[in-house]
Amino acid sequence: MTIKDKTTLIKRYFDDYFGITNKWMMAKCLNLLRDYDTIEKLNRVNKRKGSITDDIMREMDNVHR
């Protein structure tokens, strides 16, 4: 998966989840790209759905509060 694919995946997930542009949260989402390969190895990415799984979603919820 290229960096462009990863960025697209994170941006799509961000748009679907938040529905608005919040630059601070977008930066947090894109920051997850650094750990994407590790997360993928831990099977925390559901490729069939094309989205980030619940583990990351919960983490984003904690950051968003």
MODELLER restraints for C-alpha pairs under 7 A, 6 or more apart:
rsr = mdl.restraints
at = mdl.atoms
rsr.add(forms.Gaussian(group=physical.xy_distance, feature=features.Distance(at['CA:6:A'], at['CA:33:A']), mean=6.70, stdev=0.5))
rsr.add(forms.Gaussian(group=physical.xy_distance, feature=features.Distance(at['CA:7:A'], at['CA:30:A']), mean=6.75, stdev=0.5))
rsr.add(forms.Gaussian(group=physical.xy_distance, feature=features.Distance(at['CA:9:A'], at['CA:50:A']), mean=6.96, stdev=0.5))
rsr.add(forms.Gaussian(group=physical.xy_distance, feature=features.Distance(at['CA:9:A'], at['CA:51:A']), mean=6.60, stdev=0.5))
rsr.add(forms.Gaussian(group=physical.xy_distance, feature=features.Distance(at['CA:10:A'], at['CA:29:A']), mean=6.28, stdev=0.5))
rsr.add(forms.Gaussian(group=physical.xy_distance, feature=features.Distance(at['CA:10:A'], at['CA:30:A']), mean=6.38, stdev=0.5))
rsr.add(forms.Gaussian(group=physical.xy_distance, feature=features.Distance(at['CA:13:A'], at['CA:51:A']), mean=5.97, stdev=0.5))
rsr.add(forms.Gaussian(group=physical.xy_distance, feature=features.Distance(at['CA:13:A'], at['CA:52:A']), mean=6.99, stdev=0.5))
rsr.add(forms.Gaussian(group=physical.xy_distance, feature=features.Distance(at['CA:14:A'], at['CA:26:A']), mean=6.96, stdev=0.5))
rsr.add(forms.Gaussian(group=physical.xy_distance, feature=features.Distance(at['CA:39:A'], at['CA:45:A']), mean=6.73, stdev=0.5))
rsr.add(forms.Gaussian(group=physical.xy_distance, feature=features.Distance(at['CA:44:A'], at['CA:53:A']), mean=6.01, stdev=0.5))
rsr.add(forms.Gaussian(group=physical.xy_distance, feature=features.Distance(at['CA:45:A'], at['CA:52:A']), mean=5.52, stdev=0.5))
rsr.add(forms.Gaussian(group=physical.xy_distance, feature=features.Distance(at['CA:45:A'], at['CA:53:A']), mean=5.72, stdev=0.5))
rsr.add(forms.Gaussian(group=physical.xy_distance, feature=features.Distance(at['CA:46:A'], at['CA:52:A']), mean=6.57, stdev=0.5))
rsr.add(forms.Gaussian(group=physical.xy_distance, feature=features.Distance(at['CA:46:A'], at['CA:53:A']), mean=6.22, stdev=0.5))
